[in-house]
Amino acid sequence: MIKKLIFITIVAIIIFFAISFLTVLVDFGTPFWEPSQILDAGFPFTYYEEFFLDFKHTGWYPVYLIVDALIIWILVFVIWYFKK
């Protein structure tokens, strides 16, 4: 049981980092849309944002970071649990 929880936690961490990376990557622009003036990370809640024009306006939202991580962990756990 402990091994399974550790494995689920590692998978959730990898998925969390991948989602966070993709939310940042979209702000740099793609061939389909222009880059954004605001860099933000996090889905479904934005836990970090920064304006490109002046780097004085940055902000971490640790509560949203924890909530995002918990949402991902719960989703991975539920999917893994009901997979069988």
C-alpha atoms as a printed R data frame, in Angstrom:
   type eleno elety resid chain resno       x      y       z
1  ATOM     1    CA   MET     A     1   0.000  0.000   0.000
2  ATOM     2    CA   ILE     A     2   2.825  2.424   0.859
3  ATOM     3    CA   LYS     A     3   4.601  1.632  -2.418
4  ATOM     4    CA   LYS     A     4   1.401  2.338  -4.307
5  ATOM     5    CA   LEU     A     5   0.945  5.720  -2.586
6  ATOM     6    CA   ILE     A     6   4.561  6.660  -3.278
7  ATOM     7    CA   PHE     A     7   4.154  5.677  -6.923
8  ATOM     8    CA   ILE     A     8   0.911  7.679  -7.216
9  ATOM     9    CA   THR     A     9   2.627 10.676  -5.613
10 ATOM    10    CA   ILE     A    10   5.550 10.490  -8.063
11 ATOM    11    CA   VAL     A    11   3.177 10.244 -11.026
12 ATOM    12    CA   ALA     A    12   1.168 13.200  -9.689
13 ATOM    13    CA   ILE     A    13   4.346 15.276  -9.309
14 ATOM    14    CA   ILE     A    14   5.378 14.535 -12.890
15 ATOM    15    CA   ILE     A    15   1.907 15.419 -14.196
16 ATOM    16    CA   PHE     A    16   1.859 18.611 -12.097
17 ATOM    17    CA   PHE     A    17   5.221 19.729 -13.502
18 ATOM    18    CA   ALA     A    18   4.126 18.911 -17.051
19 ATOM    19    CA   ILE     A    19   0.905 20.918 -16.726
20 ATOM    20    CA   SER     A    20   2.788 23.833 -15.148
21 ATOM    21    CA   PHE     A    21   5.367 23.772 -17.945
22 ATOM    22    CA   LEU     A    22   2.669 23.754 -20.612
23 ATOM    23    CA   THR     A    23   0.861 26.709 -19.039
24 ATOM    24    CA   VAL     A    24   4.102 28.708 -19.092
25 ATOM    25    CA   LEU     A    25   4.987 27.555 -22.604
26 ATOM    26    CA   VAL     A    26   1.682 28.811 -24.009
27 ATOM    27    CA   ASP     A    27   2.463 32.335 -22.767
28 ATOM    28    CA   PHE     A    28   5.594 32.521 -24.913
29 ATOM    29    CA   GLY     A    29   3.500 32.225 -28.048
30 ATOM    30    CA   THR     A    30   3.050 29.621 -30.712
31 ATOM    31    CA   PRO     A    31   2.442 29.757 -34.461
32 ATOM    32    CA   PHE     A    32  -1.278 29.965 -33.689
33 ATOM    33    CA   TRP     A    33  -1.303 33.044 -31.416
34 ATOM    34    CA   GLU     A    34   0.882 35.906 -30.256
35 ATOM    35    CA   PRO     A    35   2.888 35.850 -27.042
36 ATOM    36    CA   SER     A    36   1.173 37.181 -23.956
37 ATOM    37    CA   GLN     A    37   2.318 40.179 -21.909
38 ATOM    38    CA   ILE     A    38   1.730 38.202 -18.727
39 ATOM    39    CA   LEU     A    39   3.566 35.047 -17.764
40 ATOM    40    CA   ASP     A    40   1.395 32.853 -15.586
41 ATOM    41    CA   ALA     A    41   1.748 29.321 -14.335
42 ATOM    42    CA   GLY     A    42  -0.832 26.965 -12.993
43 ATOM    43    CA   PHE     A    43  -4.003 25.201 -13.954
44 ATOM    44    CA   PRO     A    44  -6.857 25.453 -12.908
45 ATOM    45    CA   PHE     A    45  -5.647 28.215 -10.553
46 ATOM    46    CA   THR     A    46  -2.812 30.573 -11.439
47 ATOM    47    CA   TYR     A    47  -0.219 30.303  -8.698
48 ATOM    48    CA   TYR     A    48   2.445 32.531 -10.290
49 ATOM    49    CA   GLU     A    49   2.261 35.540 -12.580
50 ATOM    50    CA   GLU     A    50   4.701 38.107 -13.878
51 ATOM    51    CA   PHE     A    51   4.387 41.003 -16.314
52 ATOM    52    CA   PHE     A    52   6.945 41.035 -19.110
53 ATOM    53    CA   LEU     A    53   7.002 44.821 -19.420
54 ATOM    54    CA   ASP     A    54   8.208 45.490 -15.893
55 ATOM    55    CA   PHE     A    55   9.510 42.728 -13.715
56 ATOM    56    CA   LYS     A    56   8.479 44.553 -10.549
57 ATOM    57    CA   HIS     A    57   5.007 43.041 -10.659
58 ATOM    58    CA   THR     A    58   5.446 39.417  -9.775
59 ATOM    59    CA   GLY     A    59   3.340 37.321  -7.542
60 ATOM    60    CA   TRP     A    60   3.297 33.904  -5.965
61 ATOM    61    CA   TYR     A    61   0.057 32.523  -4.609
62 ATOM    62    CA   PRO     A    62   1.112 29.635  -2.361
63 ATOM    63    CA   VAL     A    63  -2.455 28.670  -1.494
64 ATOM    64    CA   TYR     A    64  -3.255 28.161  -5.185
65 ATOM    65    CA   LEU     A    65  -0.023 26.195  -5.603
66 ATOM    66    CA   ILE     A    66  -1.039 23.821  -2.830
67 ATOM    67    CA   VAL     A    67  -4.611 23.565  -4.134
68 ATOM    68    CA   ASP     A    68  -3.382 22.802  -7.668
69 ATOM    69    CA   ALA     A    69  -1.022 20.125  -6.356
70 ATOM    70    CA   LEU     A    70  -3.786 18.566  -4.260
71 ATOM    71    CA   ILE     A    71  -6.228 18.566  -7.171
72 ATOM    72    CA   ILE     A    72  -3.706 16.775  -9.391
73 ATOM    73    CA   TRP     A    73  -2.836 14.273  -6.650
74 ATOM    74    CA   ILE     A    74  -6.512 13.510  -5.951
75 ATOM    75    CA   LEU     A    75  -7.286 13.097  -9.657
76 ATOM    76    CA   VAL     A    76  -4.345 10.732 -10.151
77 ATOM    77    CA   PHE     A    77  -5.316  8.769  -7.030
78 ATOM    78    CA   VAL     A    78  -8.968  8.443  -8.088
79 ATOM    79    CA   ILE     A    79  -8.049  7.409 -11.640
80 ATOM    80    CA   TRP     A    80  -5.488  4.912 -10.349
81 ATOM    81    CA   TYR     A    81  -7.920  3.534  -7.759
82 ATOM    82    CA   PHE     A    82 -10.814  3.045 -10.178
83 ATOM    83    CA   LYS     A    83  -8.586  1.779 -12.967
84 ATOM    84    CA   LYS     A    84  -8.972 -1.780 -11.735
